[in-house]
């Protein structure tokens, strides 16, 4: 495996465990009334948070790989959504990005990783790839939906994390609404 594939896989794996405290309920910061839209000027993208969801973390990165990462959650639910972008140095497709993720998660035997579904998607005119999976982390079974899109020179990923199947099912409509609000940059030739 090339060095660049290893770097990509490390970022993708970090997405799956980025909010490993999702089973721990924390008080959110005070939300502003106009905080329901996240916009990143550098990448030319935006996403609308569903009613009642707030940004918990908003980290802008200047490094080579990570461009930004946000985490959003609904305060009364133990679940979150991660939205991130990284530079696509290897010009991988969304399907290839998910295949790399699957390979690395399966290699970690202690995670008991299981793919529930994996398929191409087209949402709001953006072609991407989606995976629903579950795995163990620190004694908790996590349920996730991940959707990857490739636009311009970036890999965009939206990930829904939940620590029970019931919570996953309850949060999935919020997540799907968020994904449908996604605005991505035009492709740059």
C-alpha positions, 0 to 999 in steps of 0.5 A, spaced: 500 500 500 502 506 498 504 512 503 498 516 500 493 510 501 496 509 508 495 517 509 488 517 506 486 511 510 488 514 517 484 520 516 478 515 514 479 511 520 479 517 524 472 519 521 469 513 524 472 514 531 472 522 531 467 523 536 468 517 541 465 520 546 458 520 543 455 515 548 457 521 553 452 526 554 455 533 554 451 540 555 452 543 548 455 551 548 449 556 547 447 556 540 446 562 536 439 563 532 443 564 526 448 558 527 444 553 523 448 553 516 455 552 516 459 555 510 466 553 508 469 559 504 476 555 502 472 549 500 466 552 497 461 548 501 455 549 506 450 544 510 444 546 513 443 543 520 436 541 522 432 544 527 434 543 534 441 541 532 447 545 534 455 545 532 459 542 538 466 543 534 468 547 528 475 546 527 478 549 521 485 546 519 490 549 515 494 542 514 495 538 508 490 533 509 484 536 513 481 542 511 475 542 516 471 538 521 465 540 524 461 536 529 453 537 530 448 534 535 441 534 537 442 536 545 437 531 547 440 525 543 446 521 544 448 521 537 452 526 532 454 528 525 461 529 523 462 533 516 469 534 514 473 535 507 480 533 505 484 534 499 484 528 494 491 528 493 490 521 489 484 523 485 480 517 488 473 516 487 468 516 493 467 508 492 475 507 492 475 512 499 469 507 502 473 501 500 479 503 503 475 505 509 472 497 509 479 494 508 482 498 514 476 497 519 476 489 517 484 489 519 482 491 526 479 484 529 478 487 535 473 492 532 468 486 530 466 491 524 460 489 519 458 492 513 450 493 513 450 496 506 454 499 501 452 503 495 452 508 490 448 514 491 446 521 488 443 526 492 441 533 490 445 531 483 451 529 487 454 522 485 457 519 491 458 513 495 454 511 502 456 505 507 452 503 513 456 499 518 457 498 525 463 496 530 465 496 537 469 501 540 471 501 547 466 496 549 460 500 545 457 498 539 457 504 534 452 504 528 454 509 522 452 511 516 457 514 511 457 518 505 463 520 501 463 525 495 468 527 491 468 534 488 473 539 485 480 537 489 476 535 495 473 528 499 467 530 502 464 526 508 458 526 512 458 521 517 452 519 522 454 516 529 450 513 534 451 508 540 444 504 539 440 502 533 434 505 536 438 512 536 441 511 529 434 510 527 431 516 530 437 520 528 437 518 520 432 522 518 435 528 521 442 526 517 438 525 511 435 532 511 442 535 513 445 531 507 440 533 502 442 541 504 449 540 502 452 545 497 458 542 494 463 546 489 463 546 482 468 541 479 474 544 477 477 541 470 
